Amino acid sequence: MKRIVWMGIGMAIGVIAFRKITQAQAAIGPEGLNRAVARLADGVYDFADAVRAGMNEREVDLRAALGIVESDAGSR
């Protein structure tokens, strides 16, 4: 009976180890690298959009504080 229990535990550990190794290989492979780069690029684009929106908001605030009208902006 003990041998069957230990055999079952060993098989379970083997299956878990096999699945973890397969997941690690998938993450390291070309597809996993492509996914990682795509996530990074999306993050950079989102950050750039947030910076752009903040800059536009700040410019509107500064123009309002200085009393600059939008039509005056092009007549420098």
N, CA, C and O atoms as a Maestro MAE file, in Angstrom:
{
 s_m_m2io_version
 :::
 2.0.0
}

f_m_ct {
 s_m_title
 :::
 protein
 m_atom[304] {
  # First column is atom index #
  i_m_mmod_type
  r_m_x_coord
  r_m_y_coord
  r_m_z_coord
  i_m_residue_number
  s_m_chain_name
  s_m_pdb_residue_name
  s_m_pdb_atom_name
  i_m_atomic_number
  :::
  1 25 0.816 -1.193 0.000 1 A "MET " " N  " 7
  2 3 0.000 0.000 0.000 1 A "MET " " CA " 6
  3 2 0.864 1.263 0.000 1 A "MET " " C  " 6
  4 15 0.555 2.220 -0.710 1 A "MET " " O  " 8
  5 25 1.948 1.277 0.791 2 A "LYS " " N  " 7
  6 3 2.827 2.438 0.843 2 A "LYS " " CA " 6
  7 2 3.460 2.697 -0.518 2 A "LYS " " C  " 6
  8 15 3.629 3.847 -0.922 2 A "LYS " " O  " 8
  9 25 3.807 1.628 -1.220 3 A "ARG " " N  " 7
  10 3 4.440 1.791 -2.529 3 A "ARG " " CA " 6
  11 2 3.491 2.452 -3.524 3 A "ARG " " C  " 6
  12 15 3.912 3.274 -4.338 3 A "ARG " " O  " 8
  13 25 2.228 2.096 -3.458 4 A "ILE " " N  " 7
  14 3 1.248 2.688 -4.370 4 A "ILE " " CA " 6
  15 2 1.083 4.177 -4.071 4 A "ILE " " C  " 6
  16 15 0.983 4.992 -4.988 4 A "ILE " " O  " 8
  17 25 1.055 4.527 -2.791 5 A "VAL " " N  " 7
  18 3 0.933 5.937 -2.403 5 A "VAL " " CA " 6
  19 2 2.147 6.716 -2.889 5 A "VAL " " C  " 6
  20 15 2.000 7.787 -3.477 5 A "VAL " " O  " 8
  21 25 3.342 6.191 -2.651 6 A "TRP " " N  " 7
  22 3 4.558 6.870 -3.078 6 A "TRP " " CA " 6
  23 2 4.646 6.942 -4.601 6 A "TRP " " C  " 6
  24 15 5.138 7.928 -5.151 6 A "TRP " " O  " 8
  25 25 4.179 5.916 -5.269 7 A "MET " " N  " 7
  26 3 4.170 5.924 -6.726 7 A "MET " " CA " 6
  27 2 3.217 7.013 -7.235 7 A "MET " " C  " 6
  28 15 3.544 7.718 -8.190 7 A "MET " " O  " 8
  29 25 2.069 7.154 -6.621 8 A "GLY " " N  " 7
  30 3 1.113 8.201 -6.992 8 A "GLY " " CA " 6
  31 2 1.674 9.591 -6.747 8 A "GLY " " C  " 6
  32 15 1.505 10.491 -7.569 8 A "GLY " " O  " 8
  33 25 2.346 9.763 -5.607 9 A "ILE " " N  " 7
  34 3 2.964 11.054 -5.296 9 A "ILE " " CA " 6
  35 2 4.051 11.371 -6.316 9 A "ILE " " C  " 6
  36 15 4.156 12.504 -6.785 9 A "ILE " " O  " 8
  37 25 4.851 10.382 -6.654 10 A "GLY " " N  " 7
  38 3 5.910 10.577 -7.649 10 A "GLY " " CA " 6
  39 2 5.357 10.935 -9.014 10 A "GLY " " C  " 6
  40 15 5.900 11.797 -9.705 10 A "GLY " " O  " 8
  41 25 4.277 10.274 -9.403 11 A "MET " " N  " 7
  42 3 3.656 10.583 -10.693 11 A "MET " " CA " 6
  43 2 3.083 11.999 -10.694 11 A "MET " " C  " 6
  44 15 3.208 12.717 -11.686 11 A "MET " " O  " 8
  45 25 2.465 12.399 -9.603 12 A "ALA " " N  " 7
  46 3 1.904 13.747 -9.507 12 A "ALA " " CA " 6
  47 2 3.005 14.796 -9.594 12 A "ALA " " C  " 6
  48 15 2.851 15.805 -10.283 12 A "ALA " " O  " 8
  49 25 4.105 14.564 -8.903 13 A "ILE " " N  " 7
  50 3 5.235 15.497 -8.956 13 A "ILE " " CA " 6
  51 2 5.801 15.549 -10.369 13 A "ILE " " C  " 6
  52 15 6.155 16.622 -10.858 13 A "ILE " " O  " 8
  53 25 5.887 14.404 -11.021 14 A "GLY " " N  " 7
  54 3 6.382 14.357 -12.399 14 A "GLY " " CA " 6
  55 2 5.501 15.135 -13.360 14 A "GLY " " C  " 6
  56 15 6.005 15.857 -14.221 14 A "GLY " " O  " 8
  57 25 4.194 14.995 -13.220 15 A "VAL " " N  " 7
  58 3 3.262 15.718 -14.090 15 A "VAL " " CA " 6
  59 2 3.366 17.220 -13.847 15 A "VAL " " C  " 6
  60 15 3.392 18.004 -14.795 15 A "VAL " " O  " 8
  61 25 3.424 17.618 -12.590 16 A "ILE " " N  " 7
  62 3 3.540 19.044 -12.260 16 A "ILE " " CA " 6
  63 2 4.844 19.611 -12.804 16 A "ILE " " C  " 6
  64 15 4.855 20.702 -13.375 16 A "ILE " " O  " 8
  65 25 5.941 18.884 -12.632 17 A "ALA " " N  " 7
  66 3 7.234 19.344 -13.138 17 A "ALA " " CA " 6
  67 2 7.205 19.454 -14.659 17 A "ALA " " C  " 6
  68 15 7.713 20.427 -15.216 17 A "ALA " " O  " 8
  69 25 6.621 18.477 -15.331 18 A "PHE " " N  " 7
  70 3 6.536 18.507 -16.792 18 A "PHE " " CA " 6
  71 2 5.751 19.728 -17.271 18 A "PHE " " C  " 6
  72 15 6.156 20.394 -18.224 18 A "PHE " " O  " 8
  73 25 4.630 20.023 -16.614 19 A "ARG " " N  " 7
  74 3 3.818 21.178 -17.005 19 A "ARG " " CA " 6
  75 2 4.565 22.486 -16.777 19 A "ARG " " C  " 6
  76 15 4.493 23.391 -17.609 19 A "ARG " " O  " 8
  77 25 5.278 22.596 -15.664 20 A "LYS " " N  " 7
  78 3 6.043 23.816 -15.382 20 A "LYS " " CA " 6
  79 2 7.155 24.009 -16.407 20 A "LYS " " C  " 6
  80 15 7.385 25.125 -16.872 20 A "LYS " " O  " 8
  81 25 7.842 22.930 -16.759 21 A "ILE " " N  " 7
  82 3 8.920 23.020 -17.749 21 A "ILE " " CA " 6
  83 2 8.354 23.417 -19.107 21 A "ILE " " C  " 6
  84 15 8.950 24.233 -19.810 21 A "ILE " " O  " 8
  85 25 7.221 22.855 -19.478 22 A "THR " " N  " 7
  86 3 6.594 23.198 -20.754 22 A "THR " " CA " 6
  87 2 6.190 24.669 -20.778 22 A "THR " " C  " 6
  88 15 6.370 25.341 -21.794 22 A "THR " " O  " 8
  89 25 5.650 25.175 -19.682 23 A "GLN " " N  " 7
  90 3 5.275 26.588 -19.606 23 A "GLN " " CA " 6
  91 2 6.502 27.482 -19.700 23 A "GLN " " C  " 6
  92 15 6.460 28.522 -20.358 23 A "GLN " " O  " 8
  93 25 7.592 27.090 -19.051 24 A "ALA " " N  " 7
  94 3 8.821 27.885 -19.098 24 A "ALA " " CA " 6
  95 2 9.391 27.905 -20.508 24 A "ALA " " C  " 6
  96 15 9.870 28.945 -20.961 24 A "ALA " " O  " 8
  97 25 9.349 26.782 -21.206 25 A "GLN " " N  " 7
  98 3 9.847 26.737 -22.574 25 A "GLN " " CA " 6
  99 2 9.003 27.619 -23.487 25 A "GLN " " C  " 6
  100 15 9.537 28.281 -24.377 25 A "GLN " " O  " 8
  101 25 7.708 27.631 -23.277 26 A "ALA " " N  " 7
  102 3 6.836 28.467 -24.100 26 A "ALA " " CA " 6
  103 2 7.115 29.948 -23.864 26 A "ALA " " C  " 6
  104 15 7.043 30.752 -24.793 26 A "ALA " " O  " 8
  105 25 7.431 30.303 -22.635 27 A "ALA " " N  " 7
  106 3 7.713 31.705 -22.321 27 A "ALA " " CA " 6
  107 2 9.048 32.144 -22.893 27 A "ALA " " C  " 6
  108 15 9.223 33.314 -23.233 27 A "ALA " " O  " 8
  109 25 9.993 31.220 -23.002 28 A "ILE " " N  " 7
  110 3 11.330 31.550 -23.488 28 A "ILE " " CA " 6
  111 2 11.387 31.526 -25.010 28 A "ILE " " C  " 6
  112 15 12.242 32.186 -25.601 28 A "ILE " " O  " 8
  113 25 10.509 30.792 -25.647 29 A "GLY " " N  " 7
  114 3 10.518 30.634 -27.096 29 A "GLY " " CA " 6
  115 2 10.194 31.927 -27.823 29 A "GLY " " C  " 6
  116 15 9.902 32.945 -27.196 29 A "GLY " " O  " 8
  117 25 10.248 31.880 -29.152 30 A "PRO " " N  " 7
  118 3 9.998 33.081 -29.957 30 A "PRO " " CA " 6
  119 2 8.617 33.699 -29.722 30 A "PRO " " C  " 6
  120 15 8.483 34.922 -29.689 30 A "PRO " " O  " 8
  121 25 7.597 32.862 -29.560 31 A "GLU " " N  " 7
  122 3 6.260 33.401 -29.331 31 A "GLU " " CA " 6
  123 2 6.182 34.121 -27.992 31 A "GLU " " C  " 6
  124 15 5.567 35.182 -27.882 31 A "GLU " " O  " 8
  125 25 6.801 33.546 -26.990 32 A "GLY " " N  " 7
  126 3 6.817 34.187 -25.677 32 A "GLY " " CA " 6
  127 2 7.565 35.506 -25.703 32 A "GLY " " C  " 6
  128 15 7.158 36.477 -25.064 32 A "GLY " " O  " 8
  129 25 8.664 35.534 -26.447 33 A "LEU " " N  " 7
  130 3 9.438 36.768 -26.582 33 A "LEU " " CA " 6
  131 2 8.626 37.823 -27.323 33 A "LEU " " C  " 6
  132 15 8.639 38.997 -26.954 33 A "LEU " " O  " 8
  133 25 7.920 37.401 -28.366 34 A "ASN " " N  " 7
  134 3 7.068 38.340 -29.101 34 A "ASN " " CA " 6
  135 2 5.983 38.922 -28.208 34 A "ASN " " C  " 6
  136 15 5.692 40.116 -28.277 34 A "ASN " " O  " 8
  137 25 5.382 38.078 -27.369 35 A "ARG " " N  " 7
  138 3 4.349 38.571 -26.450 35 A "ARG " " CA " 6
  139 2 4.937 39.575 -25.465 35 A "ARG " " C  " 6
  140 15 4.317 40.596 -25.167 35 A "ARG " " O  " 8
  141 25 6.131 39.283 -24.961 36 A "ALA " " N  " 7
  142 3 6.759 40.183 -23.988 36 A "ALA " " CA " 6
  143 2 7.082 41.533 -24.624 36 A "ALA " " C  " 6
  144 15 6.859 42.579 -24.015 36 A "ALA " " O  " 8
  145 25 7.606 41.506 -25.846 37 A "VAL " " N  " 7
  146 3 7.938 42.753 -26.540 37 A "VAL " " CA " 6
  147 2 6.667 43.532 -26.860 37 A "VAL " " C  " 6
  148 15 6.647 44.758 -26.744 37 A "VAL " " O  " 8
  149 25 5.615 42.839 -27.259 38 A "ALA " " N  " 7
  150 3 4.347 43.511 -27.556 38 A "ALA " " CA " 6
  151 2 3.775 44.175 -26.310 38 A "ALA " " C  " 6
  152 15 3.265 45.293 -26.382 38 A "ALA " " O  " 8
  153 25 3.856 43.494 -25.163 39 A "ARG " " N  " 7
  154 3 3.371 44.096 -23.907 39 A "ARG " " CA " 6
  155 2 4.193 45.332 -23.556 39 A "ARG " " C  " 6
  156 15 3.645 46.341 -23.111 39 A "ARG " " O  " 8
  157 25 5.511 45.252 -23.756 40 A "LEU " " N  " 7
  158 3 6.374 46.394 -23.469 40 A "LEU " " CA " 6
  159 2 6.044 47.563 -24.390 40 A "LEU " " C  " 6
  160 15 5.953 48.705 -23.940 40 A "LEU " " O  " 8
  161 25 5.863 47.278 -25.680 41 A "ALA " " N  " 7
  162 3 5.528 48.334 -26.637 41 A "ALA " " CA " 6
  163 2 4.184 48.968 -26.292 41 A "ALA " " C  " 6
  164 15 4.040 50.188 -26.370 41 A "ALA " " O  " 8
  165 25 3.209 48.164 -25.916 42 A "ASP " " N  " 7
  166 3 1.910 48.710 -25.516 42 A "ASP " " CA " 6
  167 2 2.050 49.622 -24.306 42 A "ASP " " C  " 6
  168 15 1.409 50.671 -24.235 42 A "ASP " " O  " 8
  169 25 2.880 49.227 -23.364 43 A "GLY " " N  " 7
  170 3 3.113 50.056 -22.185 43 A "GLY " " CA " 6
  171 2 3.763 51.382 -22.536 43 A "GLY " " C  " 6
  172 15 3.406 52.423 -21.986 43 A "GLY " " O  " 8
  173 25 4.724 51.339 -23.459 44 A "VAL " " N  " 7
  174 3 5.399 52.568 -23.892 44 A "VAL " " CA " 6
  175 2 4.409 53.483 -24.605 44 A "VAL " " C  " 6
  176 15 4.394 54.689 -24.356 44 A "VAL " " O  " 8
  177 25 3.581 52.922 -25.491 45 A "TYR " " N  " 7
  178 3 2.589 53.734 -26.194 45 A "TYR " " CA " 6
  179 2 1.583 54.340 -25.224 45 A "TYR " " C  " 6
  180 15 1.212 55.505 -25.369 45 A "TYR " " O  " 8
  181 25 1.142 53.576 -24.249 46 A "ASP " " N  " 7
  182 3 0.206 54.100 -23.255 46 A "ASP " " CA " 6
  183 2 0.836 55.227 -22.447 46 A "ASP " " C  " 6
  184 15 0.187 56.233 -22.162 46 A "ASP " " O  " 8
  185 25 2.110 55.054 -22.078 47 A "PHE " " N  " 7
  186 3 2.813 56.092 -21.332 47 A "PHE " " CA " 6
  187 2 2.945 57.358 -22.175 47 A "PHE " " C  " 6
  188 15 2.726 58.462 -21.676 47 A "PHE " " O  " 8
  189 25 3.305 57.201 -23.457 48 A "ALA " " N  " 7
  190 3 3.449 58.360 -24.339 48 A "ALA " " CA " 6
  191 2 2.115 59.081 -24.506 48 A "ALA " " C  " 6
  192 15 2.077 60.311 -24.519 48 A "ALA " " O  " 8
  193 25 1.030 58.336 -24.632 49 A "ASP " " N  " 7
  194 3 -0.291 58.961 -24.741 49 A "ASP " " CA " 6
  195 2 -0.639 59.737 -23.475 49 A "ASP " " C  " 6
  196 15 -1.198 60.831 -23.551 49 A "ASP " " O  " 8
  197 25 -0.311 59.180 -22.320 50 A "ALA " " N  " 7
  198 3 -0.589 59.863 -21.055 50 A "ALA " " CA " 6
  199 2 0.238 61.141 -20.934 50 A "ALA " " C  " 6
  200 15 -0.260 62.161 -20.457 50 A "ALA " " O  " 8
  201 25 1.495 61.086 -21.363 51 A "VAL " " N  " 7
  202 3 2.350 62.277 -21.315 51 A "VAL " " CA " 6
  203 2 1.801 63.346 -22.250 51 A "VAL " " C  " 6
  204 15 1.729 64.519 -21.886 51 A "VAL " " O  " 8
  205 25 1.410 62.936 -23.466 52 A "ARG " " N  " 7
  206 3 0.853 63.875 -24.434 52 A "ARG " " CA " 6
  207 2 -0.414 64.539 -23.895 52 A "ARG " " C  " 6
  208 15 -0.594 65.748 -24.039 52 A "ARG " " O  " 8
  209 25 -1.278 63.756 -23.282 53 A "ALA " " N  " 7
  210 3 -2.517 64.308 -22.717 53 A "ALA " " CA " 6
  211 2 -2.200 65.284 -21.585 53 A "ALA " " C  " 6
  212 15 -2.834 66.332 -21.473 53 A "ALA " " O  " 8
  213 25 -1.230 64.945 -20.755 54 A "GLY " " N  " 7
  214 3 -0.829 65.839 -19.672 54 A "GLY " " CA " 6
  215 2 -0.235 67.136 -20.185 54 A "GLY " " C  " 6
  216 15 -0.490 68.208 -19.635 54 A "GLY " " O  " 8
  217 25 0.566 67.034 -21.249 55 A "MET " " N  " 7
  218 3 1.157 68.238 -21.841 55 A "MET " " CA " 6
  219 2 0.070 69.150 -22.408 55 A "MET " " C  " 6
  220 15 0.111 70.365 -22.219 55 A "MET " " O  " 8
  221 25 -0.894 68.560 -23.099 56 A "ASN " " N  " 7
  222 3 -1.985 69.362 -23.663 56 A "ASN " " CA " 6
  223 2 -2.810 70.025 -22.563 56 A "ASN " " C  " 6
  224 15 -3.200 71.185 -22.689 56 A "ASN " " O  " 8
  225 25 -3.071 69.292 -21.495 57 A "GLU " " N  " 7
  226 3 -3.830 69.854 -20.381 57 A "GLU " " CA " 6
  227 2 -3.068 71.008 -19.738 57 A "GLU " " C  " 6
  228 15 -3.648 72.047 -19.422 57 A "GLU " " O  " 8
  229 25 -1.780 70.818 -19.550 58 A "ARG " " N  " 7
  230 3 -0.962 71.877 -18.944 58 A "ARG " " CA " 6
  231 2 -0.890 73.096 -19.854 58 A "ARG " " C  " 6
  232 15 -0.911 74.231 -19.377 58 A "ARG " " O  " 8
  233 25 -0.805 72.865 -21.162 59 A "GLU " " N  " 7
  234 3 -0.763 73.986 -22.097 59 A "GLU " " CA " 6
  235 2 -2.059 74.788 -22.046 59 A "GLU " " C  " 6
  236 15 -2.035 76.018 -22.095 59 A "GLU " " O  " 8
  237 25 -3.179 74.099 -21.949 60 A "VAL " " N  " 7
  238 3 -4.471 74.785 -21.835 60 A "VAL " " CA " 6
  239 2 -4.511 75.603 -20.546 60 A "VAL " " C  " 6
  240 15 -4.986 76.738 -20.548 60 A "VAL " " O  " 8
  241 25 -4.020 75.035 -19.453 61 A "ASP " " N  " 7
  242 3 -3.987 75.763 -18.178 61 A "ASP " " CA " 6
  243 2 -3.117 77.009 -18.277 61 A "ASP " " C  " 6
  244 15 -3.501 78.079 -17.804 61 A "ASP " " O  " 8
  245 25 -1.943 76.869 -18.892 62 A "LEU " " N  " 7
  246 3 -1.043 78.017 -19.028 62 A "LEU " " CA " 6
  247 2 -1.644 79.089 -19.932 62 A "LEU " " C  " 6
  248 15 -1.553 80.280 -19.634 62 A "LEU " " O  " 8
  249 25 -2.250 78.669 -21.025 63 A "ARG " " N  " 7
  250 3 -2.881 79.645 -21.924 63 A "ARG " " CA " 6
  251 2 -4.010 80.388 -21.207 63 A "ARG " " C  " 6
  252 15 -4.172 81.595 -21.384 63 A "ARG " " O  " 8
  253 25 -4.783 79.673 -20.404 64 A "ALA " " N  " 7
  254 3 -5.870 80.320 -19.663 64 A "ALA " " CA " 6
  255 2 -5.307 81.288 -18.631 64 A "ALA " " C  " 6
  256 15 -5.854 82.375 -18.443 64 A "ALA " " O  " 8
  257 25 -4.228 80.912 -17.964 65 A "ALA " " N  " 7
  258 3 -3.631 81.780 -16.945 65 A "ALA " " CA " 6
  259 2 -3.023 83.031 -17.563 65 A "ALA " " C  " 6
  260 15 -3.044 84.100 -16.953 65 A "ALA " " O  " 8
  261 25 -2.478 82.902 -18.774 66 A "LEU " " N  " 7
  262 3 -1.850 84.043 -19.437 66 A "LEU " " CA " 6
  263 2 -2.833 84.833 -20.293 66 A "LEU " " C  " 6
  264 15 -2.485 85.896 -20.807 66 A "LEU " " O  " 8
  265 25 -4.035 84.339 -20.452 67 A "GLY " " N  " 7
  266 3 -5.047 85.042 -21.234 67 A "GLY " " CA " 6
  267 2 -4.829 84.937 -22.727 67 A "GLY " " C  " 6
  268 15 -5.250 85.819 -23.476 67 A "GLY " " O  " 8
  269 25 -4.186 83.886 -23.170 68 A "ILE " " N  " 7
  270 3 -3.936 83.697 -24.599 68 A "ILE " " CA " 6
  271 2 -5.142 83.001 -25.209 68 A "ILE " " C  " 6
  272 15 -5.586 81.959 -24.728 68 A "ILE " " O  " 8
  273 25 -5.660 83.589 -26.265 69 A "VAL " " N  " 7
  274 3 -6.800 83.009 -26.967 69 A "VAL " " CA " 6
  275 2 -6.261 82.065 -28.035 69 A "VAL " " C  " 6
  276 15 -5.176 82.300 -28.568 69 A "VAL " " O  " 8
  277 25 -6.984 81.016 -28.356 70 A "GLU " " N  " 7
  278 3 -6.533 80.023 -29.337 70 A "GLU " " CA " 6
  279 2 -6.195 80.652 -30.679 70 A "GLU " " C  " 6
  280 15 -5.234 80.223 -31.319 70 A "GLU " " O  " 8
  281 25 -6.948 81.656 -31.133 71 A "SER " " N  " 7
  282 3 -6.683 82.265 -32.437 71 A "SER " " CA " 6
  283 2 -5.371 83.046 -32.426 71 A "SER " " C  " 6
  284 15 -4.784 83.259 -33.486 71 A "SER " " O  " 8
  285 25 -4.891 83.481 -31.246 72 A "ASP " " N  " 7
  286 3 -3.621 84.200 -31.138 72 A "ASP " " CA " 6
  287 2 -2.428 83.265 -31.229 72 A "ASP " " C  " 6
  288 15 -1.311 83.728 -31.460 72 A "ASP " " O  " 8
  289 25 -2.623 81.983 -31.059 73 A "ALA " " N  " 7
  290 3 -1.514 81.038 -31.000 73 A "ALA " " CA " 6
  291 2 -0.762 80.964 -32.311 73 A "ALA " " C  " 6
  292 15 0.455 80.776 -32.298 73 A "ALA " " O  " 8
  293 25 -1.435 81.106 -33.445 74 A "GLY " " N  " 7
  294 3 -0.766 80.986 -34.738 74 A "GLY " " CA " 6
  295 2 -0.163 82.289 -35.223 74 A "GLY " " C  " 6
  296 15 0.493 82.279 -36.265 74 A "GLY " " O  " 8
  297 25 -0.340 83.398 -34.545 75 A "SER " " N  " 7
  298 3 0.143 84.704 -35.026 75 A "SER " " CA " 6
  299 2 1.402 85.153 -34.318 75 A "SER " " C  " 6
  300 15 1.520 86.322 -33.952 75 A "SER " " O  " 8
  301 25 2.312 84.280 -34.125 76 A "ARG " " N  " 7
  302 3 3.553 84.641 -33.421 76 A "ARG " " CA " 6
  303 2 4.395 85.447 -34.295 76 A "ARG " " C  " 6
  304 15 5.485 85.855 -33.896 76 A "ARG " " O  " 8
  :::
 }
 m_bond[303] {
  # First column is bond index #
  i_m_from
  i_m_to
  i_m_order
  :::
  1 1 2 1
  2 2 3 1
  3 3 4 2
  4 3 5 1
  5 5 6 1
  6 6 7 1
  7 7 8 2
  8 7 9 1
  9 9 10 1
  10 10 11 1
  11 11 12 2
  12 11 13 1
  13 13 14 1
  14 14 15 1
  15 15 16 2
  16 15 17 1
  17 17 18 1
  18 18 19 1
  19 19 20 2
  20 19 21 1
  21 21 22 1
  22 22 23 1
  23 23 24 2
  24 23 25 1
  25 25 26 1
  26 26 27 1
  27 27 28 2
  28 27 29 1
  29 29 30 1
  30 30 31 1
  31 31 32 2
  32 31 33 1
  33 33 34 1
  34 34 35 1
  35 35 36 2
  36 35 37 1
  37 37 38 1
  38 38 39 1
  39 39 40 2
  40 39 41 1
  41 41 42 1
  42 42 43 1
  43 43 44 2
  44 43 45 1
  45 45 46 1
  46 46 47 1
  47 47 48 2
  48 47 49 1
  49 49 50 1
  50 50 51 1
  51 51 52 2
  52 51 53 1
  53 53 54 1
  54 54 55 1
  55 55 56 2
  56 55 57 1
  57 57 58 1
  58 58 59 1
  59 59 60 2
  60 59 61 1
  61 61 62 1
  62 62 63 1
  63 63 64 2
  64 63 65 1
  65 65 66 1
  66 66 67 1
  67 67 68 2
  68 67 69 1
  69 69 70 1
  70 70 71 1
  71 71 72 2
  72 71 73 1
  73 73 74 1
  74 74 75 1
  75 75 76 2
  76 75 77 1
  77 77 78 1
  78 78 79 1
  79 79 80 2
  80 79 81 1
  81 81 82 1
  82 82 83 1
  83 83 84 2
  84 83 85 1
  85 85 86 1
  86 86 87 1
  87 87 88 2
  88 87 89 1
  89 89 90 1
  90 90 91 1
  91 91 92 2
  92 91 93 1
  93 93 94 1
  94 94 95 1
  95 95 96 2
  96 95 97 1
  97 97 98 1
  98 98 99 1
  99 99 100 2
  100 99 101 1
  101 101 102 1
  102 102 103 1
  103 103 104 2
  104 103 105 1
  105 105 106 1
  106 106 107 1
  107 107 108 2
  108 107 109 1
  109 109 110 1
  110 110 111 1
  111 111 112 2
  112 111 113 1
  113 113 114 1
  114 114 115 1
  115 115 116 2
  116 115 117 1
  117 117 118 1
  118 118 119 1
  119 119 120 2
  120 119 121 1
  121 121 122 1
  122 122 123 1
  123 123 124 2
  124 123 125 1
  125 125 126 1
  126 126 127 1
  127 127 128 2
  128 127 129 1
  129 129 130 1
  130 130 131 1
  131 131 132 2
  132 131 133 1
  133 133 134 1
  134 134 135 1
  135 135 136 2
  136 135 137 1
  137 137 138 1
  138 138 139 1
  139 139 140 2
  140 139 141 1
  141 141 142 1
  142 142 143 1
  143 143 144 2
  144 143 145 1
  145 145 146 1
  146 146 147 1
  147 147 148 2
  148 147 149 1
  149 149 150 1
  150 150 151 1
  151 151 152 2
  152 151 153 1
  153 153 154 1
  154 154 155 1
  155 155 156 2
  156 155 157 1
  157 157 158 1
  158 158 159 1
  159 159 160 2
  160 159 161 1
  161 161 162 1
  162 162 163 1
  163 163 164 2
  164 163 165 1
  165 165 166 1
  166 166 167 1
  167 167 168 2
  168 167 169 1
  169 169 170 1
  170 170 171 1
  171 171 172 2
  172 171 173 1
  173 173 174 1
  174 174 175 1
  175 175 176 2
  176 175 177 1
  177 177 178 1
  178 178 179 1
  179 179 180 2
  180 179 181 1
  181 181 182 1
  182 182 183 1
  183 183 184 2
  184 183 185 1
  185 185 186 1
  186 186 187 1
  187 187 188 2
  188 187 189 1
  189 189 190 1
  190 190 191 1
  191 191 192 2
  192 191 193 1
  193 193 194 1
  194 194 195 1
  195 195 196 2
  196 195 197 1
  197 197 198 1
  198 198 199 1
  199 199 200 2
  200 199 201 1
  201 201 202 1
  202 202 203 1
  203 203 204 2
  204 203 205 1
  205 205 206 1
  206 206 207 1
  207 207 208 2
  208 207 209 1
  209 209 210 1
  210 210 211 1
  211 211 212 2
  212 211 213 1
  213 213 214 1
  214 214 215 1
  215 215 216 2
  216 215 217 1
  217 217 218 1
  218 218 219 1
  219 219 220 2
  220 219 221 1
  221 221 222 1
  222 222 223 1
  223 223 224 2
  224 223 225 1
  225 225 226 1
  226 226 227 1
  227 227 228 2
  228 227 229 1
  229 229 230 1
  230 230 231 1
  231 231 232 2
  232 231 233 1
  233 233 234 1
  234 234 235 1
  235 235 236 2
  236 235 237 1
  237 237 238 1
  238 238 239 1
  239 239 240 2
  240 239 241 1
  241 241 242 1
  242 242 243 1
  243 243 244 2
  244 243 245 1
  245 245 246 1
  246 246 247 1
  247 247 248 2
  248 247 249 1
  249 249 250 1
  250 250 251 1
  251 251 252 2
  252 251 253 1
  253 253 254 1
  254 254 255 1
  255 255 256 2
  256 255 257 1
  257 257 258 1
  258 258 259 1
  259 259 260 2
  260 259 261 1
  261 261 262 1
  262 262 263 1
  263 263 264 2
  264 263 265 1
  265 265 266 1
  266 266 267 1
  267 267 268 2
  268 267 269 1
  269 269 270 1
  270 270 271 1
  271 271 272 2
  272 271 273 1
  273 273 274 1
  274 274 275 1
  275 275 276 2
  276 275 277 1
  277 277 278 1
  278 278 279 1
  279 279 280 2
  280 279 281 1
  281 281 282 1
  282 282 283 1
  283 283 284 2
  284 283 285 1
  285 285 286 1
  286 286 287 1
  287 287 288 2
  288 287 289 1
  289 289 290 1
  290 290 291 1
  291 291 292 2
  292 291 293 1
  293 293 294 1
  294 294 295 1
  295 295 296 2
  296 295 297 1
  297 297 298 1
  298 298 299 1
  299 299 300 2
  300 299 301 1
  301 301 302 1
  302 302 303 1
  303 303 304 2
  :::
 }
}
